[in-house]
Amino acid sequence: MEEANKSVVSEFIFQGFCTSKELQIFLFLPFSTIYLMTFVGNLFVVVVILTDHHLHSPMYFLLANLSFVDFCLSSVTTPKLTTDLLQDSKTISFGGCMIQILGVHFLGGAEMVILVTMGYDRYVAICKPLHYSSIMDRQKCIGLIWVSWIIGFLHSIIQVVIILGLPFCGPRVVDSFFCDIPLVMKLACVDTDTLTIVINSNSGIYATTSFILLMISYTYILLTVLLYSKNGASKALSTCTSHITVVVLFFGPCIFIYLWAVNITWVDKFLAVFYTIITPVLNPAIYTLRNNEIKNAITRLGRGLSGRSLA
Ligand SMILES: *[C@@H]1O[C@H](CO)[C@@H](O)[C@H](O)[C@H]1NC(C)=O
């Protein structure tokens, strides 16, 4: 009997940021600008690192991979939400919604492992400089990148398979600007309260563990720098502070949304902007473009290009 009146949901409707049409039109310009900057900035970093053979060390491969992941991560949500700002009805197909969930958790999960690996890489470089080349060799770097993809894949596919097993038959309105697990699970026509807690704590615990590992490496780095290096201290301090800022902006909202799954959706929406839109644009600026080696590489690249066009 239950089966009989079950109609299958083929698309979802996003509520978007706010109800005001004027505000949404106004937000179109800043959001498209941020996306353009994310796109150009991250691809530029990848190109500079891959083309300059001075930058073929583990740290730069990790940075290039981080930029690549950031570029993909913001492409999963930002173009859709930006064009939706100008649309009256913001719909997404059921498949599109599942792809967003898969994409955000796959790339977000991989990004967390890459950030932890980068924290570990800096810890080894600063606290165990004499052993650096034996601890972080190319092989290990490639291995760690693979681990990040595998963890991201497992983390996301398990959740999507669980959601695909749920019946969706009635409500279709997702009160956000992209499909995220807690909001979509709320729409299933079965009681998902317990399942939601289990799934959310999966993401929450994963984010918290990565965050703690990162904080441990940064604490070691800061202590080492403060205790043993007089002249490099202020530079290392400012680098570490900016890294820690990005880490807090990325992990803070994730941990908050998944572990303290409160029902204040405007807070969730506001926080989701940070890990889907703001960190991908900040990462190249903070991790890469402040780095002197990269600045030199950009100069070399510029010289190479102008040399070639003159010839
Ligand atoms: C990611 O890292 C691997 C291994 O270190 C490297 O070979 C590859 O070129 C990197 N990928 C990108 C897009 O930078």
Ligand as a Chemical Component Dictionary entry (heavy atoms), coordinates in Angstrom:
data_LIG
# 
_chem_comp.id                   LIG 
_chem_comp.type                 NON-POLYMER 
_chem_comp.pdbx_formal_charge   0 
_chem_comp.three_letter_code    LIG 
# 
loop_
_chem_comp_atom.comp_id 
_chem_comp_atom.atom_id 
_chem_comp_atom.alt_atom_id 
_chem_comp_atom.type_symbol 
_chem_comp_atom.charge 
_chem_comp_atom.model_Cartn_x 
_chem_comp_atom.model_Cartn_y 
_chem_comp_atom.model_Cartn_z 
_chem_comp_atom.pdbx_ordinal 
LIG C1 C1 C 0 50.258 15.822 -8.118  1  
LIG O1 O1 O 0 51.355 15.173 -7.519  2  
LIG C2 C2 C 0 51.958 14.167 -8.307  3  
LIG C3 C3 C 0 52.952 13.393 -7.481  4  
LIG O2 O2 O 0 53.785 14.155 -6.707  5  
LIG C4 C4 C 0 52.588 14.831 -9.535  6  
LIG O3 O3 O 0 53.264 13.898 -10.323 7  
LIG C5 C5 C 0 51.453 15.487 -10.324 8  
LIG O4 O4 O 0 51.979 16.170 -11.429 9  
LIG C6 C6 C 0 50.651 16.445 -9.444  10 
LIG N1 N1 N 0 49.458 16.877 -10.173 11 
LIG C7 C7 C 0 49.180 18.140 -10.406 12 
LIG C8 C8 C 0 47.913 18.464 -11.148 13 
LIG O5 O5 O 0 49.869 19.039 -10.028 14 
# 
loop_
_chem_comp_bond.comp_id 
_chem_comp_bond.atom_id_1 
_chem_comp_bond.atom_id_2 
_chem_comp_bond.value_order 
_chem_comp_bond.pdbx_ordinal 
LIG C1 O1 SING 1  
LIG C1 C6 SING 2  
LIG O1 C2 SING 3  
LIG C2 C3 SING 4  
LIG C2 C4 SING 5  
LIG C3 O2 SING 6  
LIG C4 O3 SING 7  
LIG C4 C5 SING 8  
LIG C5 O4 SING 9  
LIG C5 C6 SING 10 
LIG C6 N1 SING 11 
LIG N1 C7 SING 12 
LIG C7 C8 SING 13 
LIG C7 O5 DOUB 14 
# 
